[in-house]
Amino acid sequence: MMDIDSIVQTITVYAIPVLFAISLHEAAHGYVARYFGDSTAADLGRLSINPMRHIDPFGTVLLPLILSLLTLPALGYAKPVPVDYNRLRNPKKQMALVAAAGPAANFAMGLGWMVLWVLLTFVFHVDQDDFFILMAKAGIGVNSAMLVFNLIPLPPLDGGRIVTGILPMPLARKYAQIERYGVYVFIALILMMQFGMLTGFLIGGMHLVQGVFHMLVKPLIMLLG
């Protein structure tokens, strides 16, 4: 059982990485949707990096905290950015690209946190127990976890929408119907993770993503090291 100091430290270390990982993930969907012709999110003021426009009290704050305290990947969700796929110029194809924008944003943010860790470690020689080092590591972990989780190929997750956009139309229509049970899908995935049935997949995927981060920053480490 974690003591109050550990809980407070967890909250402070994870707060900024979680807020921006979730908020920019959602904003990315809206930006790509607008690029392809749907301005719904823009019209509602959701194309913003301000976390306050995207926060869901449970999904953005409580759920990641609960999962991190349970030593599980700190997953969460924000208020979904509304997308009217019928307003896209090529709805079926571009739906997959709009969906992929969220995980792509998490990849970019995770890589950014990795670059920060490299700079703090090799330029400023900051101790690995320093608050900002811990926050950078949290940013790497949170974004890699969100990327992997959201690519699970089940609607309403981004991976499910990507699959829907790739499948032939008759199959795509049937597969997209899973989305109506989205709340139950999310609960089932969290329970599977809690009981260890999904943890191996998530941890393995996170290690793979973080391995790519390391590969991309290796020239920077060699330059500074």
DALIN-V24845 format. One record per residue. RES is the residue in three letters. OMEGA is omega in whole degrees, 0 to 359 (* if undefined). NEAR is the number of other ideal C-beta (glycine too) atoms within 8 Angstrom. Layout:
[[RES	OMEGA	NEAR] [RES	OMEGA	NEAR]]
This chain:
[[MET	182	2] [MET	177	6] [ASP	187	6] [ILE	179	5] [ASP	179	6] [SER	179	8] [ILE	179	10] [VAL	179	8] [GLN	179	8] [THR	180	12] [ILE	184	9] [THR	181	8] [VAL	186	11] [TYR	189	15] [ALA	183	8] [ILE	178	8] [PRO	181	14] [VAL	182	14] [LEU	182	11] [PHE	178	12] [ALA	182	14] [ILE	184	17] [SER	181	16] [LEU	173	12] [HIS	181	15] [GLU	180	15] [ALA	180	15] [ALA	176	12] [HIS	183	15] [GLY	180	15] [TYR	181	11] [VAL	176	11] [ALA	179	16] [ARG	178	12] [TYR	182	6] [PHE	171	12] [GLY	180	10] [ASP	182	12] [SER	184	9] [THR	181	12] [ALA	179	16] [ALA	181	10] [ASP	181	6] [LEU	178	7] [GLY	182	7] [ARG	176	13] [LEU	186	9] [SER	174	9] [ILE	177	7] [ASN	182	7] [PRO	183	11] [MET	179	5] [ARG	186	9] [HIS	188	16] [ILE	166	13] [ASP	188	10] [PRO	180	7] [PHE	188	7] [GLY	184	11] [THR	187	16] [VAL	188	11] [LEU	184	8] [LEU	178	12] [PRO	179	14] [LEU	180	12] [ILE	182	8] [LEU	180	13] [SER	177	11] [LEU	176	9] [LEU	182	7] [THR	174	4] [LEU	177	10] [PRO	187	12] [ALA	180	14] [LEU	177	13] [GLY	178	13] [TYR	177	10] [ALA	173	13] [LYS	183	7] [PRO	174	6] [VAL	182	12] [PRO	177	8] [VAL	175	11] [ASP	186	8] [TYR	179	10] [ASN	180	5] [ARG	176	8] [LEU	183	14] [ARG	176	6] [ASN	193	7] [PRO	186	9] [LYS	181	9] [LYS	187	8] [GLN	174	14] [MET	180	13] [ALA	180	13] [LEU	176	11] [VAL	180	15] [ALA	183	13] [ALA	183	10] [ALA	181	12] [GLY	176	13] [PRO	178	14] [ALA	177	9] [ALA	178	12] [ASN	177	16] [PHE	181	11] [ALA	180	8] [MET	178	13] [GLY	178	17] [LEU	178	11] [GLY	177	9] [TRP	178	15] [MET	177	15] [VAL	177	10] [LEU	179	11] [TRP	179	12] [VAL	181	13] [LEU	180	10] [LEU	184	12] [THR	190	11] [PHE	178	8] [VAL	184	8] [PHE	176	6] [HIS	180	5] [VAL	178	9] [ASP	185	5] [GLN	175	6] [ASP	179	5] [ASP	183	9] [PHE	185	7] [PHE	173	9] [ILE	179	14] [LEU	179	10] [MET	178	12] [ALA	178	13] [LYS	177	10] [ALA	178	14] [GLY	177	17] [ILE	182	14] [GLY	182	11] [VAL	183	16] [ASN	177	15] [SER	177	15] [ALA	180	13] [MET	179	15] [LEU	183	14] [VAL	182	13] [PHE	183	12] [ASN	178	13] [LEU	172	12] [ILE	190	10] [PRO	177	8] [LEU	172	9] [PRO	10	12] [PRO	178	8] [LEU	183	14] [ASP	179	11] [GLY	177	13] [GLY	179	15] [ARG	175	14] [ILE	178	13] [VAL	179	10] [THR	180	13] [GLY	182	14] [ILE	184	7] [LEU	171	9] [PRO	189	5] [MET	181	7] [PRO	179	6] [LEU	181	8] [ALA	180	13] [ARG	180	8] [LYS	182	7] [TYR	181	12] [ALA	181	9] [GLN	177	7] [ILE	186	11] [GLU	179	9] [ARG	178	5] [TYR	188	7] [GLY	180	10] [VAL	181	6] [TYR	177	7] [VAL	181	13] [PHE	179	11] [ILE	180	8] [ALA	180	8] [LEU	178	12] [ILE	179	10] [LEU	177	8] [MET	178	9] [MET	180	14] [GLN	183	8] [PHE	172	6] [GLY	184	7] [MET	181	6] [LEU	186	9] [THR	180	9] [GLY	178	7] [PHE	182	8] [LEU	181	13] [ILE	178	9] [GLY	179	8] [GLY	178	12] [MET	178	13] [HIS	179	8] [LEU	180	8] [VAL	181	13] [GLN	174	12] [GLY	176	8] [VAL	176	8] [PHE	181	13] [HIS	180	9] [MET	183	7] [LEU	180	8] [VAL	183	12] [LYS	177	8] [PRO	178	6] [LEU	178	9] [ILE	180	10] [MET	180	7] [LEU	186	6] [LEU	189	9] [GLY	*	5]]
